[in-house]
Amino acid sequence: MADPAQTTVFLVDVDNTLLDNDRVTDDLSRYLTREVGPERQQRYFAIFEQLRAELGYADYLGALQRYRIEYPSDPHLLAVSSFLIDYHFANRLYPGSLDALDHLGAFGRTVILTDGDVVFQPRKVERAGLFDAVEGNVLIYIHKERELADVERRYPAAHYVLVDDKIRILTAVKESWGAHCTTVFVRQGHYAYAPDVASYPAADVTIARIDELTKHDGAALVAAGRRSIP
C-alpha cells in the first residue's frame, strides 16, 4: 500500500469541468418549454435559481418539487422527472474528459469531488461513466471547500491537485491547504467567465479545456502548487 506521505491525489470537479452542465440546462429548458410552455419554464428556472442561492449548488429535482407545490395538477411533472433521471449524461462529457482522468491516474489517485444533492448528482456521476472512471472514488458534498478535513481523512496524501471551473472554490481551498495543494482553473462554462473572476487571485495553473490536462506532467502540477503560497 502506498505511503500517503509520498502520494498525490487529484480531486476533479464534475459540472462544467468534466461535463458540460450548461448544455444539460439548455436541454432541460427546451424540454420544459415544449412540455409546459414558456411561462412555466421560466417559473421553474426562477425557482431553480432561488434554490441554488439558498443551497449553494444546483438542485434540479428540488426545484421540481417546489414547482410541484405551485402546480400540483400539472400532468407533465412525471415526464420532466423522467427526463432528468434518465438524461444521457455520457453524451455531455467534454471531449477528452475521460482521457484526462486516465492521464492523471498515472501519477496518483483520481477522485471526483463535487457539490450537489444526494439523488441527482450521484445519478449524473454514474450515468456519465465517471464513477467507473475513478474506480468509485466519489465525494459529493453541499460545500466541498468546507469539507477538506473529511477529504484528507478519506484520501490522505502528501499533495492534492484540485481541478475546478469555479475560481471562488479554488481560492478557498488554496487558502486552506496552501503549498499542500495545486489549483487548476478550467475555463469552461459560465462560471469560468463570470464578472467576479478577475477579483480572485490566479490559480496555480489555468487551462482552457479539460483535455489540456493530458499535456501536464503530474510532478509539474505538484511543483506548481508548491511554488505558489498565498
C-alpha positions as CSV (number, residue, x, y, z in Angstrom):
1,M,0.0,0.0,0.0
2,A,1.3,3.4,-1.0
3,D,2.6,5.7,1.8
4,P,0.2,8.7,2.0
5,A,3.2,10.9,2.7
6,Q,4.5,10.1,-0.8
7,T,1.3,10.2,-2.8
8,T,-0.7,12.7,-4.8
9,V,-4.5,12.8,-5.0
10,F,-6.2,14.5,-7.9
11,L,-9.6,16.0,-7.0
12,V,-11.7,16.7,-10.1
13,D,-15.0,18.6,-10.2
14,V,-17.9,17.4,-12.5
15,D,-20.2,20.2,-13.6
16,N,-18.5,22.4,-16.4
17,T,-15.2,20.7,-15.6
18,L,-15.7,17.1,-16.9
19,L,-19.3,17.5,-18.1
20,D,-20.9,20.3,-20.0
21,N,-23.6,21.2,-17.5
22,D,-24.6,24.3,-19.3
23,R,-25.8,22.1,-22.2
24,V,-27.7,20.0,-19.8
25,T,-29.5,23.1,-18.6
26,D,-30.2,24.2,-22.1
27,D,-31.6,20.8,-23.0
28,L,-33.9,21.0,-19.9
29,S,-35.0,24.5,-20.8
30,R,-36.0,23.4,-24.3
31,Y,-37.8,20.3,-23.0
32,L,-39.8,22.4,-20.4
33,T,-40.8,24.9,-23.0
34,R,-42.1,22.2,-25.2
35,E,-43.9,20.3,-22.4
36,V,-45.3,23.1,-20.1
37,G,-44.9,26.3,-22.2
38,P,-42.5,29.2,-21.9
39,E,-44.2,30.9,-18.8
40,R,-44.0,27.8,-16.6
41,Q,-40.5,27.0,-18.0
42,Q,-39.4,30.5,-16.8
43,R,-41.1,29.9,-13.4
44,Y,-39.3,26.6,-13.0
45,F,-35.9,28.3,-13.5
46,A,-36.8,31.1,-11.2
47,I,-37.4,28.5,-8.5
48,F,-34.2,26.7,-9.5
49,E,-32.1,29.9,-9.2
50,Q,-33.7,30.8,-5.9
51,L,-33.0,27.3,-4.5
52,R,-29.4,27.5,-5.8
53,A,-28.9,30.8,-3.9
54,E,-30.2,29.1,-0.8
55,L,-28.2,25.8,-1.0
56,G,-25.1,26.9,-2.9
57,Y,-25.5,24.2,-5.6
58,A,-27.8,23.3,-8.4
59,D,-30.7,21.2,-7.3
60,Y,-32.8,20.3,-10.3
61,L,-35.1,17.8,-8.5
62,G,-35.5,20.1,-5.5
63,A,-36.7,22.8,-7.9
64,L,-39.1,20.4,-9.5
65,Q,-40.5,19.6,-6.0
66,R,-41.1,23.3,-5.3
67,Y,-42.6,23.7,-8.8
68,R,-45.0,20.9,-8.0
69,I,-46.3,22.8,-4.9
70,E,-47.3,25.6,-7.2
71,Y,-48.7,23.4,-9.9
72,P,-49.8,20.2,-8.2
73,S,-52.1,19.0,-11.0
74,D,-49.6,19.5,-13.8
75,P,-49.7,16.2,-15.8
76,H,-46.2,16.8,-17.2
77,L,-44.4,16.6,-13.8
78,L,-43.7,12.9,-14.1
79,A,-42.3,13.3,-17.7
80,V,-40.0,16.1,-16.5
81,S,-38.8,13.9,-13.6
82,S,-38.0,11.1,-16.0
83,F,-36.2,13.4,-18.4
84,L,-33.8,14.4,-15.6
85,I,-33.3,10.9,-14.1
86,D,-32.8,9.2,-17.5
87,Y,-30.8,12.0,-19.1
88,H,-27.9,10.9,-21.4
89,F,-25.1,12.5,-19.4
90,A,-22.4,10.5,-21.0
91,N,-23.1,12.4,-24.2
92,R,-22.4,15.7,-22.4
93,L,-18.8,14.9,-21.3
94,Y,-16.4,17.4,-22.7
95,P,-14.0,15.9,-25.3
96,G,-11.0,14.4,-23.6
97,S,-12.6,14.2,-20.1
98,L,-12.0,10.5,-19.6
99,D,-8.6,10.8,-21.2
100,A,-7.7,13.5,-18.7
101,L,-8.8,11.3,-15.8
102,D,-6.8,8.4,-17.2
103,H,-3.7,10.6,-17.6
104,L,-3.9,11.9,-14.0
105,G,-4.4,8.3,-12.8
106,A,-0.8,7.5,-13.9
107,F,0.5,9.9,-11.3
108,G,-1.8,9.3,-8.4
109,R,-5.3,8.5,-7.3
110,T,-8.1,10.4,-9.1
111,V,-11.2,11.3,-7.0
112,I,-14.4,13.0,-8.1
113,L,-15.0,16.0,-5.8
114,T,-18.3,17.7,-6.4
115,D,-21.2,19.6,-4.8
116,G,-24.8,18.5,-5.2
117,D,-27.9,16.8,-3.8
118,V,-27.9,13.2,-2.7
119,V,-30.0,11.8,-5.6
120,F,-29.5,13.6,-8.8
121,Q,-25.7,14.3,-8.5
122,P,-24.8,10.7,-7.8
123,R,-27.0,9.6,-10.7
124,K,-25.3,12.1,-13.0
125,V,-21.8,10.8,-12.0
126,E,-22.8,7.2,-12.6
127,R,-24.6,7.7,-15.9
128,A,-21.8,9.8,-17.3
129,G,-19.4,7.0,-16.7
130,L,-17.4,8.9,-14.2
131,F,-18.0,6.6,-11.2
132,D,-16.3,3.7,-13.1
133,A,-13.6,6.0,-14.5
134,V,-12.3,6.8,-11.0
135,E,-13.0,3.3,-9.6
136,G,-15.8,4.5,-7.3
137,N,-13.7,7.3,-5.7
138,V,-16.5,9.9,-5.5
139,L,-17.1,12.6,-2.9
140,I,-20.3,14.7,-3.0
141,Y,-20.8,17.5,-0.5
142,I,-23.0,20.5,0.0
143,H,-20.0,22.8,0.1
144,K,-16.9,20.9,-0.7
145,E,-14.5,23.7,0.2
146,R,-15.8,23.4,3.8
147,E,-15.2,19.6,3.9
148,L,-11.4,19.5,3.4
149,A,-10.8,17.7,6.7
150,D,-13.1,14.9,5.6
151,V,-11.4,14.8,2.2
152,E,-8.0,14.4,3.9
153,R,-9.4,11.7,6.2
154,R,-10.8,9.7,3.4
155,Y,-7.9,10.2,0.9
156,P,-4.7,11.1,2.8
157,A,-1.9,12.4,0.6
158,A,1.2,14.4,0.5
159,H,-0.3,16.7,-2.1
160,Y,-3.6,17.5,-3.6
161,V,-4.4,18.8,-7.1
162,L,-7.8,20.4,-7.4
163,V,-9.3,20.8,-10.8
164,D,-12.4,23.0,-11.0
165,D,-14.2,25.6,-13.1
166,K,-15.0,27.9,-10.1
167,I,-12.2,30.3,-9.1
168,R,-14.0,31.0,-5.8
169,I,-13.7,27.4,-4.7
170,L,-10.1,27.1,-6.0
171,T,-9.2,30.2,-4.0
172,A,-10.8,29.0,-0.8
173,V,-9.1,25.6,-1.0
174,K,-5.7,27.2,-1.7
175,E,-6.1,29.5,1.3
176,S,-6.8,26.4,3.5
177,W,-4.2,24.0,2.1
178,G,-1.5,26.4,0.8
179,A,1.5,24.6,-0.7
180,H,-0.1,21.3,0.1
181,C,-2.4,21.9,-2.9
182,T,-2.2,22.8,-6.6
183,T,-5.2,24.6,-8.0
184,V,-6.1,24.1,-11.7
185,F,-8.6,26.5,-13.2
186,V,-10.5,25.1,-16.2
187,R,-12.0,28.0,-18.1
188,Q,-15.2,26.2,-19.3
189,G,-18.8,27.1,-18.6
190,H,-20.4,30.3,-17.5
191,Y,-18.8,30.3,-14.0
192,A,-15.4,30.5,-15.5
193,Y,-16.2,33.8,-17.3
194,A,-18.3,35.4,-14.6
195,P,-17.6,39.1,-13.9
196,D,-16.1,38.4,-10.5
197,V,-13.4,36.1,-11.7
198,A,-10.9,38.9,-12.1
199,S,-11.3,39.8,-8.4
200,Y,-9.7,36.5,-7.3
201,P,-6.1,35.6,-7.4
202,A,-4.9,33.5,-10.3
203,A,-4.9,29.7,-9.9
204,D,-1.6,27.9,-9.9
205,V,-2.4,26.5,-13.3
206,T,-5.0,27.7,-15.8
207,I,-6.2,25.7,-18.8
208,A,-8.8,26.5,-21.5
209,R,-10.2,22.9,-21.8
210,I,-10.1,19.8,-19.7
211,D,-8.3,17.8,-22.4
212,E,-5.3,20.1,-21.9
213,L,-4.6,18.3,-18.7
214,T,-3.1,15.4,-20.7
215,K,-0.2,17.8,-21.6
216,H,0.7,18.3,-18.0
217,D,3.0,16.0,-16.1
218,G,2.0,15.1,-12.6
219,A,5.2,16.2,-11.0
220,A,5.0,19.5,-12.7
221,L,1.5,20.1,-11.4
222,V,2.6,19.3,-7.9
223,A,5.6,21.7,-8.3
224,A,3.3,24.5,-9.5
225,G,1.3,24.4,-6.2
226,R,4.4,24.3,-4.0
227,R,5.9,27.4,-5.7
228,S,2.7,29.4,-5.0
229,I,1.7,30.2,-1.5
230,P,-0.9,32.9,-0.9
